[in-house]
Amino acid sequence: MLPTGTELLTFILAFALPCIVVLVFMPRYLDLLRSRGRLATDVHKPQQTKVPTPAGPLLIAAIIAGEVAIYLVNPSTIPVVAIEVTLIAGAIGIYDDLRGLGGIVKPLLLTLAAVPLLIEEQVHHSLYAAVLNFPLFGATGTHFIIFAILIVAAMPVSANAFNMLDAFNGEISGFTVLVSVALATGVVMEGLATPNFDYIRLAAVLPLAATAVCFYYYNKFPAKAFDGDSGSLTFGALYATLAIMGGVEIASLVALIPAVLNSYYILYSMRGLVEHKQMELRPTYLGKDGKLHATEKAKAPTTLVRMILLGSPMGEKQIVQSILTLTVFACALSILTSALTWLV
């Protein structure tokens, strides 16, 4: 079925407004960061250039602009929850950027991002279904308490998975674009299979995708801006929220395979949650040839990038291309999972 005029307007505004916010205001915002000395060293380049950070607050504003537009055209709880989660995760990320949070405190605080979902569901009883839809096997039974626990756990898991993958130019922005497309595709497939599907669930994904697409221009190699924890944590928490409200949790998890594997490798090798600055050894180092090499010491953290570099050293741009290629395959599997769940 073709979208109505109202639906089409909602989709256009949900995508266009975040793009306008990022593209119009990012140059001025980066100048502001430079004037205040908010610069980070781009350690993966021989020149050790300084890059403005964090761009997260502007990315948060862009996402909220899109969600507000959705609400104004068609008032719904869905964009309200997306805004609330964005604000909570964003506030935690901004504090982490400015003051720093420990490896244990940050995940605990991120569980607060689940509160809007849990409260709004109790009030409206239509925000999400307390079931998991598996490909071919169908849906599980309804378990409100178990599903609530999974929602609480999903916030820090998803947010930290995004955060741990945010290490190279264009990595987090490109990754977010790809998984957002897979998420939106899954929601569309569910809509085709579900009578009286609420199109707002699809529209709510567009601000995240649009913000990531436009930020990629500033974040790609060579980076003009870093998002900071405020950006990556917001992307991750909002992604989990949209997957839950869209009812495509399993397919969305499949798209995150590269990020989940990366997180698992780090947690396993470090025996727990550790901040990057607390690592005694780095997983990679910049060689005299200008390429990144895997650290050979056994006690160095294991990451997805370190495993990729075990074969041969690579330039930063080539590394990101490898990560994004893996993500493309994961997203293809995610879309296949959605098809097997809703269209078979």
Buried (B, 14 or more C-beta within 10 A) or exposed (E): EEEEEEBEBBBBBBBBBBBBBBBEBBEEBBEEBEEEEBBBEBEBBEEEEEBBBBBBBBBBBBBBBBBBBBBEBBEBBBBBBBBBBBBBBBBBBBBBBEEEBEBEEBBEBBBBBBBBBBEBBEEEEEBBBBBBBBBEEEEEEEEEEEBBEBBBBBBBBBBBBBBBBBBBBBBBBBBBBBBBBBBBBBBBBBBEEEEEBBBBBBBBBBBBBBBBBBBBBBBBBEBBBBBBBBBBBBBBBBBBBBBBBBBBBBBBBBBBBBBBBBBBBBBEBBEEBBBBEEBEEBBBBBEEEEBBBBBEEEEBBBBBBBBBBEEEBBBBBBBBBBBBEBBBEBBBBBBEBBBBBBEE
